[in-house]
Amino acid sequence: MPQQPTIARIAPPLLRWYAQNARDLPWRHGHDPYRVWVSEIMLQQTRVEAAKPYYLRFLQRLPTLADLAAAPEEELLKLWEGLGYYSRARNLQKAARLVTERLGGRMPDTAEGLRRLPGIGDYTAGAVASIAFGRREACVDGNVLRVFARLRADQSDVSAPAVRRDLAAEIARDMPPCPGDFNQALMELGALVCLPGGEPLCGACPLAALCRGRELGVQRALPVKAPKPARLVTRRCILVLRDSAGRVALRRRAQGPLKGMWELPGADLADGAPDLDAAQVLARAAALGFGAAEALPLGPARHVFTHREWQMQGWLVLCPAPFGPPPEGWVWAGPRQLEETYALPAAFRAYRPWAEGQEAPR
């Protein structure tokens, strides 16, 4: 039976492996705290490959913290369009403005100072402090929890805050002299080798000889997690209100998921209620202030939030021409404006082709 894998025993083989196998990612080119911070916020709830083009575009347009602080919100949200969890972008800008206005434009260089900024919790504070400033801080995410659960054959519930807190304290206490590399190496191991879903690539693991889970044959059963609560499922009817000029009507969402974002208007349906028919959809459009001539079904779509799911039924609603100004709180957006100006969340991706002018199904 291997001895308990301590940080001191893990660090040397892990860092050697990382030096040879680390992915070439754009946010690893240097230690600029602004760029590290933007990458860490983007990578929350987002896969690395999906985040890369967003990161490059974001930094091209907003290369400095001062640029982010000064950006119009509409432009910021457009740059974030499709990444989801838009509060991340808004908190980025709130923090950038606070640093610009109160801290002379210099980001705090400690985890404690970083945690005082909007949208930065323990994990992000530890990541930025260690990678950008070389601080002996841990950043424990799901990858790191999984790696240690398997290394130590630990049956503790990794969703318990105390498990995360105790592991972070141990890593910070016993951190090797290169905190940023060690933290990134742990995360890289979890992302590339010690994979989720019960299928770790033990034959490629630099820590295989130290792994108690592998020795006991229980690595595929780890980590232990408490079952997640069931998602709240909401049925929605989505209206793509389009006029004869090819413009689509958008409105700001007033509450719930995506609050403050532009949306294709919709209405929640009661549990057990049937889907709306064409006549009912036209009546909904009229109630919103849009006289419409025809309603054509677009089929179902589904979007999953963290704790909520939308099950949608879409309709293309054709409004007669000419059509005057939209009701208060709405805008008409043509395909170019959808491309360049208005951020339409990924929840509406299935219906975007019709918002951009795709021919109606008949």
NUTOR-810696 format. One record per residue (C-alpha): residue in three letters; x, y negated, z. Coordinates in steps of 0.25 Angstrom, whole numbers, plus 5000, padded with zeros to 4 digits. Example, Ala and Ser with C-alpha at 12.3 -4.5 7.8 and 13.67 -1.06 7.14 Angstrom:
<sites>
+--------+------+------+------+
: residu :   px :   py :   pz :
+--------+------+------+------+
:    ALA : 5049 : 5018 : 5031 :
:    SER : 5055 : 5004 : 5029 :
+--------+------+------+------+
</sites>
This chain:
<sites>
+--------+------+------+------+
: residu :   px :   py :   pz :
+--------+------+------+------+
:    MET : 5000 : 5000 : 5000 :
:    PRO : 5006 : 4986 : 4996 :
:    GLN : 5008 : 4976 : 5007 :
:    GLN : 4999 : 4965 : 5009 :
:    PRO : 5002 : 4956 : 4997 :
:    THR : 5006 : 4942 : 5003 :
:    ILE : 5008 : 4929 : 4996 :
:    ALA : 5023 : 4931 : 4997 :
:    ARG : 5023 : 4945 : 4990 :
:    ILE : 5013 : 4940 : 4979 :
:    ALA : 5020 : 4928 : 4975 :
:    PRO : 5033 : 4933 : 4968 :
:    PRO : 5027 : 4943 : 4959 :
:    LEU : 5015 : 4934 : 4956 :
:    LEU : 5023 : 4922 : 4953 :
:    ARG : 5032 : 4930 : 4944 :
:    TRP : 5020 : 4935 : 4936 :
:    TYR : 5014 : 4921 : 4935 :
:    ALA : 5027 : 4915 : 4929 :
:    GLN : 5026 : 4925 : 4918 :
:    ASN : 5011 : 4926 : 4916 :
:    ALA : 5005 : 4913 : 4919 :
:    ARG : 4995 : 4908 : 4908 :
:    ASP : 4999 : 4896 : 4901 :
:    LEU : 4988 : 4886 : 4905 :
:    PRO : 4987 : 4872 : 4902 :
:    TRP : 4986 : 4867 : 4917 :
:    ARG : 4999 : 4875 : 4920 :
:    HIS : 5007 : 4865 : 4912 :
:    GLY : 5012 : 4857 : 4923 :
:    HIS : 5007 : 4853 : 4937 :
:    ASP : 4999 : 4840 : 4935 :
:    PRO : 4989 : 4840 : 4946 :
:    TYR : 4978 : 4834 : 4938 :
:    ARG : 4979 : 4845 : 4927 :
:    VAL : 4980 : 4856 : 4938 :
:    TRP : 4968 : 4851 : 4944 :
:    VAL : 4960 : 4850 : 4931 :
:    SER : 4963 : 4864 : 4928 :
:    GLU : 4960 : 4869 : 4942 :
:    ILE : 4946 : 4862 : 4941 :
:    MET : 4943 : 4868 : 4927 :
:    LEU : 4947 : 4882 : 4931 :
:    GLN : 4937 : 4882 : 4942 :
:    GLN : 4926 : 4891 : 4936 :
:    THR : 4932 : 4891 : 4922 :
:    ARG : 4941 : 4901 : 4915 :
:    VAL : 4956 : 4897 : 4912 :
:    GLU : 4954 : 4899 : 4897 :
:    ALA : 4941 : 4891 : 4897 :
:    ALA : 4947 : 4880 : 4905 :
:    LYS : 4959 : 4878 : 4896 :
:    PRO : 4953 : 4870 : 4885 :
:    TYR : 4945 : 4861 : 4894 :
:    TYR : 4958 : 4858 : 4902 :
:    LEU : 4966 : 4854 : 4890 :
:    ARG : 4954 : 4845 : 4885 :
:    PHE : 4952 : 4839 : 4899 :
:    LEU : 4967 : 4836 : 4901 :
:    GLN : 4968 : 4830 : 4886 :
:    ARG : 4957 : 4820 : 4889 :
:    LEU : 4959 : 4818 : 4904 :
:    PRO : 4974 : 4820 : 4906 :
:    THR : 4975 : 4813 : 4919 :
:    LEU : 4968 : 4812 : 4932 :
:    ALA : 4965 : 4797 : 4929 :
:    ASP : 4959 : 4801 : 4916 :
:    LEU : 4950 : 4811 : 4923 :
:    ALA : 4946 : 4800 : 4933 :
:    ALA : 4942 : 4790 : 4922 :
:    ALA : 4935 : 4800 : 4912 :
:    PRO : 4920 : 4798 : 4910 :
:    GLU : 4912 : 4809 : 4916 :
:    GLU : 4905 : 4812 : 4903 :
:    GLU : 4919 : 4815 : 4897 :
:    LEU : 4924 : 4823 : 4909 :
:    LEU : 4912 : 4832 : 4908 :
:    LYS : 4913 : 4833 : 4893 :
:    LEU : 4928 : 4838 : 4895 :
:    TRP : 4922 : 4848 : 4905 :
:    GLU : 4911 : 4853 : 4897 :
:    GLY : 4909 : 4868 : 4897 :
:    LEU : 4918 : 4870 : 4909 :
:    GLY : 4906 : 4869 : 4918 :
:    TYR : 4906 : 4866 : 4933 :
:    TYR : 4906 : 4851 : 4929 :
:    SER : 4907 : 4846 : 4944 :
:    ARG : 4922 : 4851 : 4942 :
:    ALA : 4924 : 4840 : 4932 :
:    ARG : 4917 : 4829 : 4940 :
:    ASN : 4925 : 4833 : 4952 :
:    LEU : 4938 : 4832 : 4944 :
:    GLN : 4934 : 4818 : 4940 :
:    LYS : 4930 : 4814 : 4954 :
:    ALA : 4943 : 4819 : 4960 :
:    ALA : 4951 : 4812 : 4949 :
:    ARG : 4944 : 4799 : 4952 :
:    LEU : 4947 : 4800 : 4967 :
:    VAL : 4962 : 4803 : 4964 :
:    THR : 4962 : 4791 : 4955 :
:    GLU : 4955 : 4781 : 4964 :
:    ARG : 4960 : 4786 : 4977 :
:    LEU : 4973 : 4794 : 4976 :
:    GLY : 4980 : 4785 : 4966 :
:    GLY : 4978 : 4796 : 4955 :
:    ARG : 4987 : 4806 : 4962 :
:    MET : 4980 : 4820 : 4965 :
:    PRO : 4982 : 4825 : 4979 :
:    ASP : 4994 : 4835 : 4980 :
:    THR : 4988 : 4843 : 4991 :
:    ALA : 4977 : 4853 : 4992 :
:    GLU : 4971 : 4845 : 5003 :
:    GLY : 4971 : 4832 : 4995 :
:    LEU : 4966 : 4839 : 4983 :
:    ARG : 4954 : 4845 : 4990 :
:    ARG : 4949 : 4831 : 4993 :
:    LEU : 4946 : 4829 : 4978 :
:    PRO : 4932 : 4832 : 4972 :
:    GLY : 4931 : 4846 : 4966 :
:    ILE : 4944 : 4852 : 4972 :
:    GLY : 4943 : 4863 : 4982 :
:    ASP : 4953 : 4872 : 4989 :
:    TYR : 4957 : 4880 : 4976 :
:    THR : 4959 : 4868 : 4967 :
:    ALA : 4966 : 4860 : 4978 :
:    GLY : 4976 : 4872 : 4980 :
:    ALA : 4978 : 4874 : 4965 :
:    VAL : 4981 : 4859 : 4962 :
:    ALA : 4990 : 4858 : 4974 :
:    SER : 4998 : 4870 : 4972 :
:    ILE : 4999 : 4869 : 4956 :
:    ALA : 5001 : 4854 : 4955 :
:    PHE : 5008 : 4851 : 4968 :
:    GLY : 5014 : 4864 : 4973 :
:    ARG : 5007 : 4864 : 4986 :
:    ARG : 5006 : 4877 : 4993 :
:    GLU : 4991 : 4879 : 4991 :
:    ALA : 4983 : 4891 : 4987 :
:    CYS : 4972 : 4891 : 4977 :
:    VAL : 4963 : 4903 : 4979 :
:    ASP : 4953 : 4906 : 4968 :
:    GLY : 4946 : 4919 : 4964 :
:    ASN : 4958 : 4924 : 4957 :
:    VAL : 4967 : 4923 : 4969 :
:    LEU : 4957 : 4929 : 4978 :
:    ARG : 4955 : 4941 : 4969 :
:    VAL : 4971 : 4943 : 4968 :
:    PHE : 4972 : 4943 : 4983 :
:    ALA : 4960 : 4952 : 4985 :
:    ARG : 4966 : 4962 : 4976 :
:    LEU : 4981 : 4960 : 4981 :
:    ARG : 4976 : 4963 : 4995 :
:    ALA : 4965 : 4972 : 4993 :
:    ASP : 4957 : 4962 : 5001 :
:    GLN : 4942 : 4965 : 5003 :
:    SER : 4938 : 4951 : 5008 :
:    ASP : 4927 : 4943 : 5000 :
:    VAL : 4935 : 4933 : 4991 :
:    SER : 4923 : 4924 : 4991 :
:    ALA : 4924 : 4921 : 5006 :
:    PRO : 4930 : 4908 : 5008 :
:    ALA : 4939 : 4913 : 5019 :
:    VAL : 4946 : 4923 : 5010 :
:    ARG : 4949 : 4912 : 5000 :
:    ARG : 4954 : 4902 : 5011 :
:    ASP : 4963 : 4913 : 5018 :
:    LEU : 4969 : 4917 : 5005 :
:    ALA : 4972 : 4902 : 5001 :
:    ALA : 4978 : 4900 : 5015 :
:    GLU : 4987 : 4912 : 5014 :
:    ILE : 4992 : 4908 : 4999 :
:    ALA : 4995 : 4894 : 5004 :
:    ARG : 5002 : 4898 : 5016 :
:    ASP : 5011 : 4908 : 5008 :
:    MET : 5012 : 4901 : 4995 :
:    PRO : 5025 : 4903 : 4987 :
:    PRO : 5033 : 4891 : 4983 :
:    CYS : 5026 : 4889 : 4970 :
:    PRO : 5011 : 4887 : 4974 :
:    GLY : 5005 : 4883 : 4961 :
:    ASP : 5011 : 4895 : 4953 :
:    PHE : 5007 : 4905 : 4964 :
:    ASN : 4993 : 4900 : 4964 :
:    GLN : 4992 : 4900 : 4949 :
:    ALA : 4999 : 4914 : 4949 :
:    LEU : 4988 : 4920 : 4958 :
:    MET : 4977 : 4914 : 4950 :
:    GLU : 4984 : 4919 : 4937 :
:    LEU : 4985 : 4933 : 4943 :
:    GLY : 4970 : 4933 : 4946 :
:    ALA : 4966 : 4927 : 4932 :
:    LEU : 4975 : 4936 : 4924 :
:    VAL : 4978 : 4949 : 4931 :
:    CYS : 4970 : 4951 : 4944 :
:    LEU : 4957 : 4949 : 4937 :
:    PRO : 4943 : 4948 : 4942 :
:    GLY : 4932 : 4958 : 4939 :
:    GLY : 4939 : 4970 : 4945 :
:    GLU : 4950 : 4972 : 4934 :
:    PRO : 4964 : 4967 : 4939 :
:    LEU : 4975 : 4969 : 4929 :
:    CYS : 4984 : 4976 : 4940 :
:    GLY : 4994 : 4981 : 4930 :
:    ALA : 4998 : 4967 : 4927 :
:    CYS : 4998 : 4961 : 4941 :
:    PRO : 5011 : 4956 : 4947 :
:    LEU : 5005 : 4959 : 4961 :
:    ALA : 5000 : 4973 : 4958 :
:    ALA : 5011 : 4980 : 4967 :
:    LEU : 5006 : 4971 : 4979 :
:    CYS : 4991 : 4973 : 4976 :
:    ARG : 4984 : 4981 : 4987 :
:    GLY : 4971 : 4981 : 4979 :
:    ARG : 4978 : 4988 : 4968 :
:    GLU : 4985 : 4997 : 4977 :
:    LEU : 4971 : 5001 : 4984 :
:    GLY : 4964 : 5001 : 4970 :
:    VAL : 4954 : 4991 : 4974 :
:    GLN : 4958 : 4979 : 4966 :
:    ARG : 4946 : 4980 : 4957 :
:    ALA : 4937 : 4979 : 4968 :
:    LEU : 4943 : 4966 : 4973 :
:    PRO : 4941 : 4955 : 4976 :
:    VAL : 4928 : 4956 : 4985 :
:    LYS : 4918 : 4945 : 4983 :
:    ALA : 4905 : 4943 : 4989 :
:    PRO : 4893 : 4944 : 4979 :
:    LYS : 4890 : 4930 : 4973 :
:    PRO : 4876 : 4925 : 4975 :
:    ALA : 4866 : 4927 : 4963 :
:    ARG : 4866 : 4915 : 4954 :
:    LEU : 4854 : 4906 : 4953 :
:    VAL : 4848 : 4908 : 4939 :
:    THR : 4840 : 4897 : 4933 :
:    ARG : 4832 : 4898 : 4920 :
:    ARG : 4833 : 4886 : 4911 :
:    CYS : 4827 : 4881 : 4898 :
:    ILE : 4837 : 4873 : 4891 :
:    LEU : 4833 : 4862 : 4880 :
:    VAL : 4842 : 4858 : 4869 :
:    LEU : 4834 : 4845 : 4865 :
:    ARG : 4839 : 4841 : 4851 :
:    ASP : 4835 : 4830 : 4842 :
:    SER : 4835 : 4830 : 4827 :
:    ALA : 4848 : 4822 : 4827 :
:    GLY : 4855 : 4834 : 4834 :
:    ARG : 4856 : 4828 : 4847 :
:    VAL : 4853 : 4835 : 4860 :
:    ALA : 4847 : 4829 : 4873 :
:    LEU : 4856 : 4831 : 4886 :
:    ARG : 4853 : 4826 : 4900 :
:    ARG : 4861 : 4825 : 4913 :
:    ARG : 4858 : 4837 : 4922 :
:    ALA : 4853 : 4831 : 4935 :
:    GLN : 4855 : 4843 : 4944 :
:    GLY : 4859 : 4857 : 4947 :
:    PRO : 4870 : 4864 : 4938 :
:    LEU : 4877 : 4854 : 4929 :
:    LYS : 4871 : 4842 : 4936 :
:    GLY : 4876 : 4829 : 4929 :
:    MET : 4879 : 4836 : 4916 :
:    TRP : 4872 : 4835 : 4902 :
:    GLU : 4863 : 4846 : 4900 :
:    LEU : 4853 : 4852 : 4890 :
:    PRO : 4840 : 4850 : 4897 :
:    GLY : 4834 : 4862 : 4904 :
:    ALA : 4823 : 4866 : 4913 :
:    ASP : 4824 : 4877 : 4924 :
:    LEU : 4813 : 4888 : 4922 :
:    ALA : 4807 : 4895 : 4934 :
:    ASP : 4810 : 4909 : 4938 :
:    GLY : 4801 : 4918 : 4930 :
:    ALA : 4796 : 4908 : 4921 :
:    PRO : 4796 : 4911 : 4906 :
:    ASP : 4806 : 4904 : 4897 :
:    LEU : 4800 : 4891 : 4890 :
:    ASP : 4794 : 4892 : 4876 :
:    ALA : 4795 : 4881 : 4865 :
:    ALA : 4783 : 4873 : 4869 :
:    GLN : 4788 : 4873 : 4884 :
:    VAL : 4802 : 4868 : 4879 :
:    LEU : 4796 : 4857 : 4871 :
:    ALA : 4787 : 4853 : 4883 :
:    ARG : 4800 : 4852 : 4892 :
:    ALA : 4807 : 4844 : 4881 :
:    ALA : 4795 : 4834 : 4881 :
:    ALA : 4796 : 4833 : 4896 :
:    LEU : 4810 : 4829 : 4895 :
:    GLY : 4807 : 4818 : 4885 :
:    PHE : 4810 : 4825 : 4872 :
:    GLY : 4799 : 4827 : 4861 :
:    ALA : 4803 : 4840 : 4854 :
:    ALA : 4798 : 4846 : 4842 :
:    GLU : 4804 : 4861 : 4843 :
:    ALA : 4810 : 4870 : 4854 :
:    LEU : 4818 : 4882 : 4849 :
:    PRO : 4824 : 4893 : 4859 :
:    LEU : 4839 : 4894 : 4860 :
:    GLY : 4839 : 4906 : 4868 :
:    PRO : 4845 : 4909 : 4882 :
:    ALA : 4858 : 4906 : 4889 :
:    ARG : 4864 : 4907 : 4902 :
:    HIS : 4874 : 4899 : 4910 :
:    VAL : 4880 : 4903 : 4924 :
:    PHE : 4884 : 4893 : 4934 :
:    THR : 4892 : 4897 : 4947 :
:    HIS : 4879 : 4900 : 4955 :
:    ARG : 4868 : 4898 : 4944 :
:    GLU : 4864 : 4903 : 4931 :
:    TRP : 4856 : 4896 : 4920 :
:    GLN : 4848 : 4906 : 4911 :
:    MET : 4843 : 4896 : 4900 :
:    GLN : 4834 : 4896 : 4888 :
:    GLY : 4837 : 4886 : 4878 :
:    TRP : 4829 : 4878 : 4868 :
:    LEU : 4832 : 4869 : 4857 :
:    VAL : 4822 : 4857 : 4857 :
:    LEU : 4821 : 4849 : 4845 :
:    CYS : 4817 : 4835 : 4847 :
:    PRO : 4811 : 4827 : 4835 :
:    ALA : 4819 : 4815 : 4828 :
:    PRO : 4821 : 4804 : 4830 :
:    PHE : 4822 : 4805 : 4846 :
:    GLY : 4825 : 4793 : 4854 :
:    PRO : 4834 : 4792 : 4866 :
:    PRO : 4833 : 4803 : 4876 :
:    PRO : 4826 : 4802 : 4889 :
:    GLU : 4834 : 4796 : 4901 :
:    GLY : 4846 : 4804 : 4905 :
:    TRP : 4847 : 4811 : 4892 :
:    VAL : 4856 : 4810 : 4880 :
:    TRP : 4856 : 4814 : 4866 :
:    ALA : 4869 : 4821 : 4862 :
:    GLY : 4873 : 4825 : 4848 :
:    PRO : 4883 : 4836 : 4845 :
:    ARG : 4895 : 4827 : 4845 :
:    GLN : 4891 : 4821 : 4859 :
:    LEU : 4889 : 4835 : 4864 :
:    GLU : 4903 : 4838 : 4860 :
:    GLU : 4910 : 4825 : 4864 :
:    THR : 4902 : 4818 : 4875 :
:    TYR : 4891 : 4826 : 4883 :
:    ALA : 4896 : 4838 : 4891 :
:    LEU : 4886 : 4850 : 4890 :
:    PRO : 4888 : 4860 : 4901 :
:    ALA : 4891 : 4875 : 4897 :
:    ALA : 4878 : 4879 : 4903 :
:    PHE : 4872 : 4874 : 4890 :
:    ARG : 4882 : 4880 : 4880 :
:    ALA : 4872 : 4890 : 4874 :
:    TYR : 4864 : 4879 : 4869 :
:    ARG : 4874 : 4869 : 4865 :
:    PRO : 4874 : 4873 : 4850 :
:    TRP : 4860 : 4868 : 4849 :
:    ALA : 4863 : 4856 : 4857 :
:    GLU : 4874 : 4853 : 4847 :
:    GLY : 4864 : 4855 : 4835 :
:    GLN : 4864 : 4869 : 4832 :
:    GLU : 4852 : 4873 : 4823 :
:    ALA : 4840 : 4878 : 4831 :
:    PRO : 4836 : 4892 : 4831 :
:    ARG : 4823 : 4895 : 4825 :
+--------+------+------+------+
</sites>
